[in-house]
Amino acid sequence: MALLPTEGGTPFLTAAKAGEVREQFGTPCYVYDRATLEAAARRALAFGAPYGFTLRYAMKANPSRGILGVFRALGLHIDASSDWEVERALAAGFAPQQILLTSQMPSRRLAEHVERGVLLNACSLYQLEALGHVGPGRTIAVRMNPGLGSGSTKRTNTGGPAASFGIWHEYLDDAKVLAARHRLTIRTLHTHIGSGTDPEIWKRAMRMTLDLVKQLPDVETVNLGGGFKVGRMPEEPTVDIREVGAHVRGELEAFRDRYGRALRLEIEPGTYLVAQAGAIVATCVDVVDTGRDGYLFAKLDTGMTEITRPSLYGSQHPVDIGLGAGREPAEVVFVGPCCESGDILTPAPGDPEAPGPRWVPRPRVGDLVIVGGAGAYCASMSTINYNSYPQAPEVMLEPNGTLRLLRKRQSPEQMLANEV
Ligand SMILES: Cc1ncc(COP(=O)(O)O)c(C=O)c1O
């Protein structure tokens, strides 16, 4: 059995190793590669900020404790997006002071966070006011919408007038008034303008962020969020993080030359750190077609239950089939197991609603299939238990080749456990 190079593949996972995964844990199963995770973290750690740097992992991308442990050991801090993620980060061994909570939902545990020392980012005027009531006299972070956003799709754009994230830049004075009323010192200014961001727009947004910093004399740290683009398919571009780092360095140095303020830098990538370090090992469970003018479909035992991105955003992921010798190629649409016509693993590029056939060896029932680029926003963002499929297990591929179980497959009893 060999992997087809046609779709770009998943370099860390050979067909033989995927076969071992299937044998030991069944399918569908997530596999994460420690070496790829560590390599991505090291590249990001080398960002090269001139006046101090903190790399936060946006754990919403994949909150598995196994992954958190890899990043904690390398000295990364955490971007948490809910009270619940704060709990998971603490459970994984992060210190409260290493966690910045940036939440759409106003925290229900503000007092506890303040008490423990979890860092808090006010993402709206309402949140700022609430923080002022709970922790007057503290230093805080404020998330602003700088007026510009960019994402791989409109649904991953978190800046500009169509995004509800952060305090709109024109309300900076209101934020300052509120902070002063509660004796809050705005020490960190935060912006995050989207996921899969165009690097040029990211740089423009950085300029706009620094314009805001000029008006906030107590700011010592600027957090520019995540959003670094990763191409999961060979034809998709991946951001050159060193080039972005060099640009940011230049901007921060120029800012210091001009305003005498040496700003510490934070970035908080999710995708960049984990996307290419994950794959789903699956099985082809059926092959059907819709006649001469129709499509040939390979039904897999994985779909929106483990990887929602294709149906949600029309995202492209490599799909590789273990190949029997001499198998002829065919144009194949890969679909998932859900009773949902949107459960398509290969939508047409640029048109999430249309099927996007791929040239692969003609699939057969029982084939081993690997869906690549599945480390970010897959396990964390799947439609778990739709059609009552159990949550899939996660395993870590260690550099010595061993497969370490991180999370077991959910049992039927666990699925029913909270029904009363
Ligand atoms: C506040 C914040 N920071 C960082 C990220 C990470 O984004 P990405 O995974 O695109 O790097 C997100 C993603 O939604 C976010 O909301």
The ligand as an ORCA input file, in Angstrom:
! r2SCAN-3c Opt
* xyz 0 1
  C      -8.650     36.241     19.352
  C      -8.069     35.203     18.462
  N      -6.740     35.027     18.441
  C      -6.171     34.090     17.677
  C      -6.921     33.277     16.857
  C      -6.228     32.250     16.029
  O      -6.436     32.411     14.681
  P      -5.681     31.460     13.656
  O      -6.039     30.079     13.999
  O      -6.170     31.879     12.332
  O      -4.212     31.721     13.838
  C      -8.305     33.433     16.815
  C      -9.146     32.610     15.939
  O     -10.314     32.698     15.830
  C      -8.902     34.422     17.655
  O     -10.222     34.599     17.678
*
